[in-house]
Amino acid sequence: MHRGNFDEAKALYHEALELHHEQGNTRGAARTLLMLGNLAGNQADFTAARRCYEESLELSRRIEDQSGIALVFQNLGVITARQEHLEEAMDWYEKSLALRRELNDLPGLAATLETLGTTARKRGDTAAASRYYDESLALRRQMQDRPGTMLLRLNLALAAIDRSDPDDAANQVREALSLMRESGNDRYIPYVLETYASVCVLRGDEERAVRLWGASETLRAAIHAPGSASEIAERIAQRDDAARKMPPEKFAAALEAGRALTREEALALISG
């Protein structure tokens, strides 16, 4: 989202918040504060995000909105994890999970379990990550949630990479790609390409990985989706690491070849 869009959205949310307060709509005010917190978090203003979330939490507790409380806990976990405070993030997610189990909120449960899995993976606890991901996957299948299952497959691929299991990782990426094609949702193609690039690195095929990164770079530019700052930093670090393992001219040629690929040509590198 461009800076102007953030400012416009923020102004609109503040107008909505004022209206909710005037009408005595506490639940609406709480949810609007949650959205304002999300906006601030997306701009890495974590102090403002936490302030909005805490105000939302106070209002949700006032009206005993357990679903709203669970949402706040989840979002507090997200911004805390983005600041690399992983232990605290796990605590927030566990609080959200407990409430969502009480409410039998299946979509919420699946989402929270997935974030728990991702945070556990970042902490190096691959066994816990697998447990969380597996439970989330079972719920998403139960709900026939194809988009959610697609994204979860990519997380399962990353978990397999952490276990140094390139075959399982490759299978998970291909499952994600199949689901993406079935749903017609191609906005996540760059993530599919980048995840498979990590599989290639694990297999020692840096040249294919660099071509996939080049293709992803072109697609991201076309759809104006560069990704978060942390995602960009991770891609750069991976690419720089691959560059150190290749002759400079070979790396440059692979990157340019990848940038010139069409979407289908790039995806063929996964199935081929």
C-alpha contacts under 8 A as a table, 3 or more apart, distances in Angstrom:
res1	aa1	res2	aa2	distance
1	M	5	N	6.22
1	M	6	F	6.76
2	H	5	N	5.32
2	H	6	F	6.53
3	R	6	F	5.11
3	R	7	D	6.38
4	G	7	D	5.16
4	G	8	E	6.19
5	N	8	E	5.08
5	N	9	A	5.99
6	F	9	A	5.15
6	F	10	K	6.00
6	F	39	L	7.00
7	D	10	K	5.08
7	D	11	A	6.21
8	E	11	A	5.19
8	E	12	L	6.26
9	A	12	L	5.09
9	A	13	Y	6.12
10	K	13	Y	5.15
10	K	14	H	6.20
10	K	36	L	6.58
10	K	39	L	7.27
11	A	14	H	5.15
11	A	15	E	6.29
12	L	15	E	5.07
12	L	16	A	6.22
13	Y	16	A	4.94
13	Y	17	L	6.00
13	Y	32	T	6.31
13	Y	33	L	8.00
13	Y	35	M	7.59
13	Y	36	L	6.67
14	H	17	L	4.91
14	H	18	E	6.20
15	E	18	E	5.24
15	E	19	L	6.30
16	A	19	L	5.04
16	A	20	H	6.14
16	A	29	A	7.84
16	A	32	T	7.18
17	L	20	H	5.11
17	L	21	H	6.26
17	L	28	G	7.63
17	L	29	A	5.33
17	L	32	T	6.04
17	L	33	L	7.29
18	E	21	H	5.17
18	E	22	E	6.23
19	L	22	E	5.05
19	L	23	Q	6.20
20	H	23	Q	5.15
20	H	24	G	5.99
20	H	25	N	4.84
20	H	26	T	6.84
20	H	28	G	5.94
20	H	29	A	5.35
21	H	24	G	5.03
21	H	25	N	6.06
21	H	26	T	6.89
21	H	29	A	6.50
22	E	25	N	7.72
25	N	28	G	5.35
25	N	29	A	6.25
26	T	29	A	5.04
26	T	30	A	6.12
26	T	59	L	6.41
26	T	60	S	7.68
26	T	63	I	7.48
27	R	30	A	5.07
27	R	31	R	6.27
27	R	59	L	7.24
27	R	60	S	6.64
27	R	63	I	7.53
27	R	65	D	7.69
28	G	31	R	5.22
28	G	32	T	6.09
29	A	32	T	5.06
29	A	33	L	6.14
29	A	56	S	7.47
29	A	59	L	7.77
30	A	33	L	5.19
30	A	34	L	6.32
30	A	55	E	7.38
30	A	56	S	4.33
30	A	57	L	7.20
30	A	59	L	5.69
30	A	60	S	6.15
30	A	68	G	7.63
31	R	34	L	4.91
31	R	35	M	6.44
31	R	56	S	6.81
31	R	68	G	7.29
32	T	35	M	5.07
32	T	36	L	6.26
33	L	36	L	4.95
33	L	37	G	6.11
33	L	52	C	5.37
33	L	53	Y	6.58
33	L	55	E	7.06
33	L	56	S	5.47
34	L	37	G	5.03
34	L	38	N	6.31
34	L	52	C	6.40
34	L	53	Y	5.64
34	L	56	S	6.02
34	L	72	V	6.94
35	M	38	N	4.93
35	M	39	L	6.28
36	L	39	L	5.06
36	L	40	A	6.29
36	L	49	A	7.21
36	L	52	C	6.54
37	G	40	A	5.12
37	G	41	G	6.06
37	G	48	A	6.86
37	G	49	A	4.01
37	G	50	R	6.72
37	G	51	R	7.54
37	G	52	C	4.98
37	G	53	Y	5.81
38	N	41	G	4.99
38	N	42	N	6.12
38	N	49	A	6.52
38	N	75	N	7.67
39	L	42	N	5.16
39	L	43	Q	6.53
39	L	49	A	7.56
40	A	43	Q	5.15
40	A	44	A	6.34
40	A	45	D	5.07
40	A	46	F	6.60
40	A	48	A	6.08
40	A	49	A	4.99
41	G	44	A	4.81
41	G	45	D	5.43
41	G	46	F	5.38
41	G	48	A	7.77
41	G	49	A	5.32
41	G	79	I	6.36
42	N	45	D	7.49
45	D	48	A	5.62
45	D	49	A	6.25
46	F	49	A	4.81
46	F	50	R	5.98
46	F	79	I	6.60
47	T	50	R	5.29
47	T	51	R	6.27
48	A	51	R	5.06
48	A	52	C	6.28
49	A	52	C	5.25
49	A	53	Y	6.20
49	A	79	I	7.83
50	R	53	Y	5.00
50	R	54	E	6.02
50	R	76	L	6.90
50	R	79	I	7.97
51	R	54	E	5.20
51	R	55	E	6.29
52	C	55	E	5.18
52	C	56	S	6.14
53	Y	56	S	4.93
53	Y	57	L	6.01
53	Y	72	V	5.98
53	Y	75	N	7.67
53	Y	76	L	7.03
54	E	57	L	4.92
54	E	58	E	6.22
54	E	72	V	7.87
55	E	58	E	5.15
55	E	59	L	6.42
56	S	59	L	5.24
56	S	60	S	6.11
56	S	72	V	7.13
57	L	60	S	5.07
57	L	61	R	6.07
57	L	68	G	7.51
57	L	69	I	5.83
57	L	72	V	6.15
58	E	61	R	5.26
58	E	62	R	6.21
59	L	62	R	4.98
59	L	63	I	6.62
60	S	63	I	5.48
60	S	64	E	5.88
60	S	65	D	5.02
60	S	66	Q	7.28
60	S	68	G	5.77
60	S	69	I	5.83
61	R	64	E	4.68
61	R	65	D	6.18
61	R	66	Q	7.53
61	R	69	I	6.83
62	R	65	D	7.82
65	D	68	G	5.28
65	D	69	I	6.29
66	Q	69	I	4.99
66	Q	70	A	6.17
66	Q	99	L	6.96
66	Q	103	L	7.95
67	S	70	A	5.14
67	S	71	L	6.32
67	S	99	L	7.60
67	S	100	R	7.33
67	S	103	L	7.57
68	G	71	L	5.04
68	G	72	V	6.33
69	I	72	V	5.15
69	I	73	F	6.27
69	I	96	S	7.71
70	A	73	F	5.11
70	A	74	Q	6.17
70	A	95	K	7.35
70	A	96	S	4.51
70	A	97	L	7.53
70	A	99	L	5.98
70	A	100	R	6.64
71	L	74	Q	5.05
71	L	75	N	6.24
71	L	96	S	6.99
72	V	75	N	5.13
72	V	76	L	6.04
73	F	76	L	5.12
73	F	77	G	6.24
73	F	92	W	5.27
73	F	93	Y	6.44
73	F	95	K	6.56
73	F	96	S	5.26
74	Q	77	G	5.12
74	Q	78	V	6.43
74	Q	92	W	6.34
74	Q	93	Y	5.47
74	Q	96	S	5.62
74	Q	112	T	6.92
75	N	78	V	4.89
75	N	79	I	6.43
76	L	79	I	5.48
76	L	80	T	6.05
76	L	89	A	7.31
76	L	92	W	6.47
77	G	80	T	5.09
77	G	81	A	5.97
77	G	88	E	7.34
77	G	89	A	4.24
77	G	90	M	6.82
77	G	91	D	7.62
77	G	92	W	4.96
77	G	93	Y	5.62
78	V	81	A	5.21
78	V	82	R	6.24
78	V	89	A	6.85
79	I	82	R	4.99
79	I	83	Q	6.44
80	T	83	Q	5.18
80	T	84	E	6.57
80	T	85	H	5.51
80	T	86	L	7.01
80	T	88	E	6.82
80	T	89	A	5.27
81	A	84	E	4.85
81	A	85	H	5.37
81	A	86	L	5.21
81	A	88	E	7.80
81	A	89	A	5.24
81	A	119	T	7.19
82	R	85	H	7.50
85	H	88	E	5.70
85	H	89	A	6.23
86	L	89	A	4.89
86	L	90	M	6.15
86	L	119	T	6.49
86	L	122	K	7.97
86	L	123	R	7.11
87	E	90	M	5.19
87	E	91	D	6.49
88	E	91	D	5.07
88	E	92	W	6.45
89	A	92	W	5.19
89	A	93	Y	6.21
89	A	119	T	7.68
90	M	93	Y	5.08
90	M	94	E	6.04
90	M	116	L	6.42
90	M	119	T	6.95
90	M	120	A	7.88
91	D	94	E	5.15
91	D	95	K	6.32
92	W	95	K	5.18
92	W	96	S	6.33
93	Y	96	S	5.02
93	Y	97	L	6.01
93	Y	112	T	6.32
93	Y	115	T	7.50
93	Y	116	L	6.42
94	E	97	L	4.89
94	E	98	A	6.16
94	E	116	L	7.80
95	K	98	A	5.27
95	K	99	L	6.53
96	S	99	L	5.34
96	S	100	R	6.16
96	S	112	T	7.14
97	L	100	R	5.09
97	L	101	R	6.11
97	L	109	L	6.17
97	L	112	T	6.11
97	L	113	L	7.30
98	A	101	R	5.23
98	A	102	E	6.45
99	L	102	E	5.09
99	L	103	L	6.27
100	R	103	L	4.94
100	R	104	N	5.83
100	R	105	D	5.17
100	R	106	L	7.64
100	R	108	G	6.37
100	R	109	L	5.80
101	R	104	N	4.92
101	R	105	D	6.51
101	R	109	L	6.79
102	E	105	D	7.87
104	N	109	L	7.84
105	D	108	G	5.31
105	D	109	L	5.92
106	L	109	L	4.95
106	L	110	A	6.11
106	L	139	L	6.76
106	L	143	M	7.93
107	P	110	A	5.21
107	P	111	A	6.30
107	P	139	L	7.84
107	P	140	R	7.64
107	P	143	M	7.99
108	G	111	A	5.15
108	G	112	T	6.11
109	L	112	T	5.20
109	L	113	L	5.98
109	L	136	S	7.32
109	L	139	L	8.00
110	A	113	L	5.25
110	A	114	E	6.22
110	A	135	E	7.55
110	A	136	S	4.47
110	A	137	L	7.40
110	A	139	L	6.00
110	A	140	R	6.54
111	A	114	E	5.19
111	A	115	T	6.39
111	A	136	S	7.19
112	T	115	T	5.13
112	T	116	L	6.12
113	L	116	L	5.00
113	L	117	G	6.13
113	L	132	Y	5.21
113	L	133	Y	6.54
113	L	135	E	7.14
113	L	136	S	5.55
114	E	117	G	4.95
114	E	118	T	6.23
114	E	132	Y	6.27
114	E	133	Y	5.55
114	E	136	S	5.98
114	E	152	L	7.18
115	T	118	T	5.03
115	T	119	T	6.10
116	L	119	T	5.16
116	L	120	A	5.99
116	L	129	A	7.16
116	L	132	Y	6.46
117	G	120	A	5.08
117	G	121	R	6.08
117	G	128	A	6.83
117	G	129	A	3.99
117	G	130	S	6.74
117	G	131	R	7.49
117	G	132	Y	4.94
117	G	133	Y	5.58
118	T	121	R	5.03
118	T	122	K	6.29
118	T	129	A	6.45
118	T	155	N	7.24
119	T	122	K	5.05
119	T	123	R	6.31
119	T	129	A	7.68
120	A	123	R	5.01
120	A	124	G	6.40
120	A	125	D	5.25
120	A	126	T	6.85
120	A	128	A	6.24
120	A	129	A	5.14
121	R	124	G	5.02
121	R	125	D	5.39
121	R	126	T	5.37
121	R	128	A	7.72
121	R	129	A	5.33
121	R	159	A	6.80
122	K	125	D	7.49
125	D	128	A	5.57
125	D	129	A	6.26
126	T	129	A	4.91
126	T	130	S	6.12
126	T	159	A	6.76
126	T	162	D	7.42
126	T	163	R	7.38
127	A	130	S	5.25
127	A	131	R	6.46
128	A	131	R	5.11
128	A	132	Y	6.30
129	A	132	Y	5.29
129	A	133	Y	6.08
129	A	159	A	7.39
130	S	133	Y	5.08
130	S	134	D	5.89
130	S	156	L	7.62
130	S	159	A	7.30
131	R	134	D	5.20
131	R	135	E	6.32
132	Y	135	E	5.36
132	Y	136	S	6.21
133	Y	136	S	5.03
133	Y	137	L	5.99
133	Y	152	L	7.31
133	Y	155	N	8.00
133	Y	156	L	6.98
134	D	137	L	5.02
134	D	138	A	6.25
135	E	138	A	5.15
135	E	139	L	6.40
136	S	139	L	5.18
136	S	140	R	6.19
137	L	140	R	5.09
137	L	141	R	6.14
137	L	149	T	6.48
137	L	152	L	6.99
138	A	141	R	5.21
138	A	142	Q	6.20
139	L	142	Q	4.95
139	L	143	M	6.24
140	R	143	M	5.08
140	R	144	Q	5.89
140	R	145	D	5.07
140	R	146	R	7.51
140	R	148	G	6.65
140	R	149	T	5.96
141	R	144	Q	4.75
141	R	145	D	6.21
141	R	146	R	7.77
141	R	149	T	7.23
142	Q	145	D	7.76
145	D	148	G	5.44
145	D	149	T	6.03
146	R	149	T	4.99
146	R	150	M	6.04
146	R	179	L	6.35
146	R	183	S	6.99
147	P	150	M	5.10
147	P	151	L	6.55
147	P	179	L	7.30
147	P	180	M	7.14
147	P	183	S	7.06
147	P	185	N	7.71
148	G	151	L	5.36
148	G	152	L	6.19
149	T	152	L	4.95
149	T	153	R	6.07
149	T	176	A	7.56
149	T	179	L	7.82
150	M	153	R	5.19
150	M	154	L	6.75
150	M	175	E	7.39
150	M	176	A	4.47
150	M	177	L	7.40
150	M	179	L	5.73
150	M	180	M	6.45
151	L	154	L	5.23
151	L	155	N	6.62
151	L	176	A	6.89
152	L	155	N	5.00
152	L	156	L	6.17
153	R	156	L	4.90
153	R	157	A	6.15
153	R	172	Q	5.34
153	R	173	V	6.51
153	R	175	E	6.88
153	R	176	A	5.45
154	L	157	A	4.93
154	L	158	L	6.39
154	L	172	Q	6.46
154	L	173	V	5.81
154	L	176	A	6.39
154	L	191	Y	7.94
154	L	192	V	7.10
154	L	195	T	6.94
155	N	158	L	5.04
155	N	159	A	6.26
156	L	159	A	4.96
156	L	160	A	6.21
156	L	169	A	7.18
156	L	172	Q	6.55
157	A	160	A	5.02
157	A	161	I	6.24
157	A	168	D	6.97
157	A	169	A	4.07
157	A	170	A	6.92
157	A	171	N	7.82
157	A	172	Q	5.21
157	A	173	V	6.16
157	A	195	T	7.37
158	L	161	I	4.95
158	L	162	D	6.27
158	L	169	A	6.75
158	L	195	T	7.11
159	A	162	D	5.02
159	A	163	R	6.45
159	A	169	A	7.74
160	A	163	R	4.95
160	A	164	S	6.25
160	A	165	D	5.17
160	A	166	P	6.76
160	A	168	D	6.13
160	A	169	A	5.07
161	I	164	S	4.82
161	I	165	D	5.56
161	I	166	P	5.98
161	I	169	A	6.00
161	I	198	S	7.56
161	I	199	V	6.70
161	I	202	L	7.26
162	D	165	D	7.57
164	S	202	L	7.13
165	D	168	D	5.72
165	D	169	A	6.32
166	P	169	A	4.92
166	P	170	A	5.95
166	P	199	V	5.63
166	P	200	C	8.00
166	P	202	L	6.47
166	P	203	R	6.73
167	D	170	A	5.15
167	D	171	N	6.27
168	D	171	N	5.09
168	D	172	Q	6.19
169	A	172	Q	5.13
169	A	173	V	6.31
169	A	196	Y	7.96
169	A	199	V	6.57
170	A	173	V	5.17
170	A	174	R	6.26
170	A	196	Y	6.68
170	A	199	V	6.46
171	N	174	R	5.12
171	N	175	E	6.15
172	Q	175	E	5.05
172	Q	176	A	6.20
173	V	176	A	4.99
173	V	177	L	6.15
173	V	192	V	6.48
173	V	195	T	7.16
173	V	196	Y	6.51
174	R	177	L	4.92
174	R	178	S	6.12
174	R	270	I	7.26
174	R	271	S	7.23
175	E	178	S	5.08
175	E	179	L	6.27
176	A	179	L	5.17
176	A	180	M	6.08
176	A	192	V	7.45
177	L	180	M	4.94
177	L	181	R	6.22
177	L	189	I	7.96
177	L	192	V	6.85
178	S	181	R	5.20
178	S	182	E	6.25
179	L	182	E	5.01
179	L	183	S	6.13
180	M	183	S	5.27
180	M	184	G	5.96
180	M	185	N	5.44
180	M	186	D	6.32
180	M	188	Y	7.91
181	R	184	G	5.05
181	R	185	N	6.76
181	R	186	D	7.28
182	E	185	N	7.97
185	N	188	Y	7.18
186	D	189	I	5.41
187	R	190	P	7.50
188	Y	191	Y	5.37
188	Y	192	V	6.49
189	I	192	V	5.00
189	I	193	L	6.21
189	I	216	S	7.72
190	P	193	L	5.11
190	P	194	E	6.04
190	P	216	S	4.79
190	P	217	E	7.71
190	P	219	L	6.63
190	P	220	R	6.61
191	Y	194	E	5.05
191	Y	195	T	5.94
191	Y	216	S	7.85
192	V	195	T	5.28
192	V	196	Y	6.25
193	L	196	Y	5.25
193	L	197	A	6.14
193	L	212	L	5.74
193	L	213	W	7.07
193	L	215	A	7.81
193	L	216	S	6.25
193	L	266	A	7.59
193	L	267	L	7.16
193	L	270	I	7.66
194	E	197	A	4.88
194	E	198	S	6.50
194	E	209	A	7.99
194	E	212	L	6.57
194	E	213	W	6.06
194	E	216	S	6.83
195	T	198	S	5.20
195	T	199	V	6.64
196	Y	199	V	4.85
196	Y	200	C	6.31
196	Y	209	A	7.52
196	Y	212	L	7.83
196	Y	270	I	6.79
197	A	200	C	5.00
197	A	201	V	6.32
197	A	208	R	7.12
197	A	209	A	4.15
197	A	210	V	7.22
197	A	212	L	5.86
197	A	213	W	6.81
198	S	201	V	5.03
198	S	202	L	6.31
198	S	209	A	6.84
199	V	202	L	5.11
199	V	203	R	6.37
200	C	203	R	4.99
200	C	204	G	6.18
200	C	205	D	4.97
200	C	206	E	6.30
200	C	208	R	6.61
200	C	209	A	5.44
201	V	204	G	4.97
201	V	205	D	5.51
201	V	206	E	5.23
201	V	209	A	6.22
201	V	242	A	7.64
202	L	205	D	7.55
205	D	208	R	5.74
205	D	209	A	6.51
206	E	209	A	4.90
206	E	210	V	6.11
206	E	242	A	5.92
206	E	245	K	7.79
206	E	246	M	7.66
207	E	210	V	5.23
207	E	211	R	6.39
207	E	246	M	7.99
207	E	250	K	7.84
207	E	251	F	6.97
207	E	254	A	6.08
208	R	211	R	5.08
208	R	212	L	6.24
208	R	254	A	7.55
208	R	269	L	7.64
209	A	212	L	5.10
209	A	213	W	6.25
210	V	213	W	5.02
210	V	214	G	6.15
210	V	239	R	6.92
210	V	242	A	7.48
210	V	251	F	7.13
210	V	254	A	5.94
210	V	255	L	5.49
210	V	258	G	7.13
211	R	214	G	5.03
211	R	215	A	6.23
211	R	254	A	5.18
211	R	255	L	5.16
211	R	256	E	7.53
211	R	257	A	6.23
211	R	258	G	3.88
211	R	259	R	7.21
212	L	215	A	5.07
212	L	216	S	6.10
212	L	258	G	5.87
212	L	266	A	6.53
212	L	269	L	7.67
213	W	216	S	5.02
213	W	217	E	6.07
213	W	239	R	7.74
213	W	255	L	7.25
213	W	258	G	6.96
214	G	217	E	5.08
214	G	218	T	6.47
214	G	254	A	7.87
214	G	255	L	4.97
214	G	256	E	6.64
214	G	257	A	7.38
214	G	258	G	4.32
214	G	259	R	4.39
214	G	260	A	7.94
215	A	218	T	5.24
215	A	219	L	6.32
215	A	258	G	4.57
215	A	259	R	4.57
215	A	260	A	6.97
215	A	261	L	5.96
215	A	262	T	7.64
215	A	263	R	7.53
215	A	266	A	6.23
216	S	219	L	5.06
216	S	220	R	6.00
216	S	259	R	7.61
217	E	220	R	5.21
217	E	221	A	6.27
217	E	259	R	6.84
218	T	221	A	5.23
218	T	222	A	6.27
218	T	259	R	5.52
218	T	260	A	7.84
219	L	222	A	5.01
219	L	223	I	6.32
219	L	263	R	7.55
220	R	223	I	5.33
220	R	224	H	5.74
220	R	225	A	4.95
220	R	226	P	5.54
221	A	224	H	5.01
221	A	225	A	6.52
221	A	226	P	6.79
222	A	225	A	7.91
226	P	232	I	7.26
227	G	231	E	5.94
227	G	232	I	6.32
228	S	231	E	5.13
228	S	232	I	6.23
229	A	232	I	5.15
229	A	233	A	6.16
230	S	233	A	5.06
230	S	234	E	6.14
231	E	234	E	5.09
231	E	235	R	6.22
232	I	235	R	5.17
232	I	236	I	6.21
233	A	236	I	5.16
233	A	237	A	6.14
234	E	237	A	5.11
234	E	238	Q	6.20
235	R	238	Q	5.18
235	R	239	R	6.07
236	I	239	R	5.09
236	I	240	D	5.97
237	A	240	D	5.14
237	A	241	D	6.14
238	Q	241	D	5.10
238	Q	242	A	6.31
239	R	242	A	5.09
239	R	243	A	6.15
240	D	243	A	4.96
240	D	244	R	6.43
241	D	244	R	5.33
241	D	245	K	6.88
242	A	245	K	5.22
242	A	246	M	6.60
243	A	246	M	5.28
243	A	247	P	7.46
243	A	248	P	6.90
243	A	251	F	6.01
244	R	247	P	7.72
246	M	250	K	6.47
246	M	251	F	5.92
247	P	250	K	5.30
247	P	251	F	6.25
248	P	251	F	5.15
248	P	252	A	6.17
249	E	252	A	5.16
249	E	253	A	6.10
250	K	253	A	5.15
250	K	254	A	6.14
251	F	254	A	5.22
251	F	255	L	6.18
252	A	255	L	5.17
252	A	256	E	6.21
253	A	256	E	5.25
253	A	257	A	6.03
254	A	257	A	5.04
254	A	258	G	6.12
255	L	258	G	5.13
255	L	259	R	6.25
256	E	259	R	5.03
256	E	260	A	6.35
257	A	260	A	5.26
257	A	261	L	6.61
258	G	261	L	5.32
258	G	266	A	7.40
261	L	264	E	7.93
261	L	265	E	5.66
261	L	266	A	5.83
262	T	265	E	5.11
262	T	266	A	6.17
263	R	266	A	5.19
263	R	267	L	6.26
264	E	267	L	5.01
264	E	268	A	6.09
265	E	268	A	5.08
265	E	269	L	6.89
266	A	269	L	5.46
266	A	270	I	7.50
267	L	270	I	5.38
267	L	271	S	6.89
268	A	271	S	5.17
268	A	272	G	5.58
269	L	272	G	5.21
